[in-house]
């Protein structure tokens, strides 16, 4: 039978979940959260939420794959007309060297294409020099379509800008520019 206090109990339980887990207060009004509540109405009372291992393993991989496919579809849409811009930034996070590669087009301005872990290359005595950086970029560019890569907005480090010049030789229709992202990141780092 209907429980007149059920709505109030649910509202309090949602607030408690948000507070106890340190989640953002805006979660309560997010469309994804509302979708969870809508879908919850349709499952039987025997339903059990996924375990933390499922969330951290196969479900995380599933969501990643779906997002990656959507990003590629968005980049391929009308790409013969609009083309792509690639962003590259070298980063070292707690002594782990990375290259972060993003792309943009008219339907997706921030597609994460690849995060390249350079640890093994560096452990073997290699460096993140221009040749290595350009070689790392090439498969990512080819994955989406090299004929549509027209702009490389790379961080201002000499080796990365030189890698952009090397890519311009491989893709003569493209141009490399100095991206402001790295400068902005350094500015925020110094502020905080």
N, C-alpha and C positions, 0 to 999 in steps of 0.2 A: 504494500500500500504506500501511497505517497508520504514522504517525510517532509513536513513543512519547514523544518530547520535544515534540510539537506543543502540548500543553496548557501546559507550562511556558513555551514560547516566547511563546504568546499572552498568558499572564498577565504576563510581563515586558514585552511590547509595550504592554499596556494601562497598566501602571504608568508606563512611559516616556512614553507619550502624556500622561497626567495630569500628570506632573512637568514635562515640557518645555513644555507649553502653559499651565502655571499654573492648571489646572482644579481644582475642589474635590475632595478625596480621596473624598468621599461619592459622586462620580459612579460609581464602580465598583459600588456597591450600588443605584443608581437603577433603577427599573422601566423607564424609557425606554431606558437603556443596555442592559439585558438584552434588551429588545425588538429593538434593533439587532442584537445578537449572534444572536438567534433567526432574524431575517429574513435575516441574512447567510448562514446555512447553506443557505438555499433558492435562492440565486441562483447562476448559473454563474460559473466562474472568470474569465470575460471581463468581468464587471461592473466598471464604473468609478464611483467615487463622484462626486457632483455637484461642479462647479467652484465656486470661491468666488463667482463672479458669479451662478450659479444659486441658491446658498444665500442670497446677499444680495439677490437680485431676485425672480424668480417664486416660489421656494419660500418665501421670507419672506412674500410677499403671500398665497400659498395658506394658510399656517399662520395668518396674521392673520385672513383671511376665515373660516376654520373656527372659530377661537376666538370671533370676533365673533358668528357665527351661533349657536354654542353658548351664549354669554352671553345673547343675546336669547331663545333658547328657554327657558333656565332662568328668566329674568325673567317670561316670559309664562305659564309653568306655574303654574296655580292663582292667577294674579294678581288675578282677581276676588274671591278670598277673602282673600289675604294682603297685597296692595298693595305699593308700592315706597317706598323712601327714596332721595333723591338727595343726593350730597355734592358740594360745589363748593369749590375752593380756587384763588385767584389766585396765580400764581407768576411770577417773572422769573428766567430761567436764562441767565446770561451775557448780559445785556441784551435777551433775547428774552422779551416778555411773553406769558404763557399763561393760560388758564383750564382747569383739570383737572376733568372731570365724571365722577363715578362713580355707580353705582346699586347697591342691594342689595334682595334679596328672600329668601325662605326657602331657595331652592335655590342661590343665588349671592350671597354677601355682599359681593363686591368686583368687580363688573363695570365695566370701564373703558368708559364710553360715548363720550367724546370728549375730545380734547386740542385746544383751540381756540387757534390762533396769532393773537394780536392785533396783530402787527407792522404790517400794512397799515393797520389802523384807527388805530393810534397815529401812524403816519407821516403820515397825512392830518390830523393835529391832534386826533384823537379821544382820549377818555380811557376808562379802564375804570370808567366811572360806573355807577350802578345801572341806568339805562335800557339801556345797552349789555349789561351782564352778564345782565339778565333776558331781553333779546332773544336772546342767545346760548343761553340755557338752553331757551327755548321749543321749538325744533325737536327737541332731544334728548328732551325730555319727551313731545312728540307722537309721536316715533318708537316709543316703547314703549307709549304709551297714557296720555293725561293724566288720565283718570278714575281711574287707579290710583296716581297720585302723591299720597301723603298726608303725606310728611314731607320737608322740606328741611333738611339739616344743613350749614350753610354756615360758612365761616371768619368770624372775628369782625370783619373790616374793615367799616367803616361802609357803604361802597358795596355790599358783598356782602350784608350784612344787609338793607339797604334794597331790594336786588334781590329778596331773599326775600319781603319785604313786598309788592312788586309782583306776584310770582308768586302770592301768596295771594289777590290781587284777581282774577287770571285763573282761579285754581283755588281757590275758596273753601273747599273741603273739606280743604285742605292746611294744614300748620303749619310755620313756620320756627323752627329752634332754632340756637343757637350751638354749632358743632362744636369739639371739643377737638383735632382733628387738627393745625390750624395751630399751636396753642400747643405741642403735643408736638414738631412739626417744629422750631420755634424753640428749644425746650429742647435737643434733640439737636444742633442746629447750634452752640449755645453750648458744649456739652460737647466737641464734636470740633473 
